[in-house]
């Protein structure tokens, strides 16, 4: 299987603070890969290096066999990105913004069809500023898919969505995976990670403390449930507390 994302010995510091410390992992085509960790663990910095918006201090990163810093223009057509926060001008409608965004890409997806898939087609003429938090979140995912990308980066993709909307998004992502799209996501919802991710990497202080499948993460920990195992790896609660939950 083709390695679509390759990270090898990545290091990045800000001043005297090490954000990412010798990180290595790879993601195969058609895989959903979860990059996990507490706030400040190095997830955002890693993604910024992968997108070419930050320059690594050491190591190498590649997406679709391209150097993400020197070949960003070529990658731009192949990669979709969804951020937690985005600022748009107030008086622009959902469809206008989709159409403007689509003009940036040579082979853009059908914006109306994406809006339909994400339950937003009836909001096409609404101002973006009038959308609810959950609707905005779904719209951000639509923007990430507009390039018809081979690789999609999703940052906390279902924050603010209700249970049904989250499940609907999971189904859409599974459909994308079936079409061969590679997805790298961050999430604080462990049920989401269990449902979607083929492999995960758990970061702590910029280092990988686990790399493998969810089942392997549980098996390699003293816990019976993945959420408890995740907390054990990141040491967000004491070992005894994590074990006692499902002892």
Rosetta blueprint (number, residue, H / E / L):
1 X L
2 X L
3 X E
4 X E
5 X E
6 X E
7 X E
8 X E
9 X E
10 X E
11 X E
12 X E
13 X E
14 X E
15 X L
16 X L
17 X E
18 X E
19 X E
20 X E
21 X E
22 X E
23 X E
24 X E
25 X E
26 X E
27 X E
28 X E
29 X L
30 X L
31 X L
32 X E
33 X E
34 X E
35 X E
36 X E
37 X E
38 X L
39 X L
40 X L
41 X L
42 X L
43 X H
44 X H
45 X H
46 X H
47 X H
48 X H
49 X H
50 X H
51 X H
52 X L
53 X L
54 X L
55 X L
56 X L
57 X L
58 X E
59 X E
60 X E
61 X E
62 X E
63 X E
64 X L
65 X L
66 X E
67 X E
68 X L
69 X L
70 X L
71 X L
72 X H
73 X H
74 X H
75 X H
76 X H
77 X L
78 X L
79 X E
80 X E
81 X E
82 X E
83 X L
84 X L
85 X L
86 X L
87 X L
88 X L
89 X L
90 X L
91 X L
92 X L
93 X E
94 X H
95 X H
96 X H
97 X H
98 X H
99 X H
100 X H
101 X H
102 X H
103 X L
104 X L
105 X L
106 X L
107 X L
108 X L
109 X L
110 X L
111 X H
112 X H
113 X H
114 X H
115 X H
116 X H
117 X H
118 X L
119 X L
120 X L
121 X H
122 X H
123 X H
124 X L
125 X L
126 X L
127 X E
128 X H
129 X H
130 X H
131 X L
132 X L
133 X H
134 X H
135 X H
136 X H
137 X H
138 X H
139 X H
140 X H
141 X H
142 X H
143 X H
144 X H
145 X H
146 X L
147 X L
148 X L
149 X L
150 X L
151 X E
152 X E
153 X E
154 X E
155 X E
156 X L
157 X L
158 X L
159 X L
160 X L
161 X L
162 X L
163 X H
164 X H
165 X H
166 X H
167 X H
168 X H
169 X H
170 X H
171 X H
172 X H
173 X H
174 X H
175 X H
176 X H
177 X H
178 X H
179 X L
180 X L
181 X L
182 X E
183 X E
184 X E
185 X E
186 X E
187 X L
188 X L
189 X L
190 X H
191 X H
192 X H
193 X H
194 X H
195 X H
196 X H
197 X L
198 X L
199 X E
200 X E
201 X E
202 X E
203 X E
204 X E
205 X L
206 X L
207 X E
208 X E
209 X E
210 X E
211 X E
212 X E
213 X L
214 X H
215 X H
216 X H
217 X H
218 X H
219 X H
220 X L
221 X L
222 X L
223 X L
224 X L
225 X L
226 X H
227 X H
228 X H
229 X H
230 X H
231 X H
232 X H
233 X H
234 X H
235 X L
236 X L
237 X L
238 X L
239 X H
240 X H
241 X H
242 X H
243 X H
244 X H
245 X H
246 X L
247 X L
